Structures are given as structure tokens and as C-alpha cells.
Amino acid sequence: MGIAAPVCSVHGRTIFPLHAEDRRPLTGRTRIFHLNAVSTKKLSTLHVDPQYRPLRKMLTPLYLRNPSFRPLFTFLTWTRTALGLKAVYTPIEEIGKVTVSYRPENGGVNITVDSEVPREAPVLVANELSGRYFSQLLLENGRPRRIPPWTEISADSALLYSPTLNLTFKAYRTDGTRMYVGREVVARRLDWAGFTYLLPPGVDQVQYRLEFGGASLG
């Protein structure tokens, strides 16, 4: 997804930005994301979303909450790849837009998110890098540990670490949002690790900071 990539949820469907436009202010950069696509599943030329969505809805909670179930979920993902099941982004009528402003400063980037979506629609802002490189999580003064597939963070900040690159990726909590961390690496289908901010319905602006640096966690 990259840094500060927004999606929103409307009636249980995730709406993606299929188009974006860039602007270059005097400092930093601004990108306007147009939320105008949904992800559907296709097997060859057949749309199988009606069959796939209930199965995913049933299995996903097990995957997130029960570590012993994750090897089976990984196997199913491999099987899906082998069968040729693909996600296709299908254009729909635009339901809103999200404007993201990036301002680099002191080894990091300050990000401002302004959303113009239906008031009942929560917005998620993903900040994701490669999960093949970023494999460890550090919460405040705790010890490094493996990154879970998806979990909420209550600490004031969290840090992802890449032993291969000796690089850290740090995010801070911000008022008015919920913050999550996750990582998934499965074959060539999934390769991400990062932080997501959830803007509840009615919250139309948020500011947060990400920092990058080199460090050894021992």
C-alpha cells in the first residue's frame, strides 16, 4: 500500500482509490485519492465474489485470533494462488476523496489526512512497507518480537525493525484514531508490514508522524 494510502468501508465493502492526482506545494507533496473501486475475485473469466466473500468472512476472525489456525490459512492462500484466483479492482461511482499531505522533517515525515466521505464511513490509512524485510516489533521499552498479522496498539508509539537493512520504521499514536500493526508474508501474494490508523465515522482530519532510521536492537 505504501505510505498514507487510504481506503474506507461502506456497507461492509472496502472502497479503494483507483485514481489519484498529485500536487506540489512549496514544501512537501499532496496527493488526492479518489475512492472509486471495489476488489472482486475472479477465477479465469468468472466472477466468484458471491461465493468467496462468505468464506473469507468466516475464516478471517479465526486467522486473526487463533495462531494455531494460521498455517491452514496460509495453505489456503497458496491454494488460491495455484488455482489462479485473482483480485480485480472494479470501478464504481466515486463515493468520496481523501487528501493526504506529506511534509518531510528531521528524519521523518509529518502527514495530514483530510477525508471527504459519507459520515457513516470509517477511513483506514495504511502505512506499509515490505514484510520480508520488516519482521520485528518493538512496543515502547519492550523486547523485540514477531509482528502479528493484525492487532491494535495501545502504546504511545511502536517501532518496526528490519534486521536485514538495519532500518527502523516508527509510528506514533494520535488523538481521534485507533492504531493497528500487522504483517503478512505469503508466497508472492502477500508481502507487507506496517501501521494503520482508523478514523472513526465523523472524524475528517488527522495528523500523525512517521520516523525512519538505522539502529540495532541487539
Secondary structure, 3 states (H helix, E strand, C coil): CEEEEEEEEECCEEEEEEEEEEECCCCCEEEEEEEEEEEEEEECCEECHHHHHHHHHHHHHHHHHCHHHHHHHHHHHHHHHHHCEEEEEEEEEEEEEEEEEEEEECCEEEEEEEEECCCCCCEEEEEEECCCCCCEEEECCCCCEECCCCEEECCCEEEEEECCCCEEEEEECCCCCEEEEEEEEECCCEEEEEEEEEECCCCCEEEEEEEEEECCCC
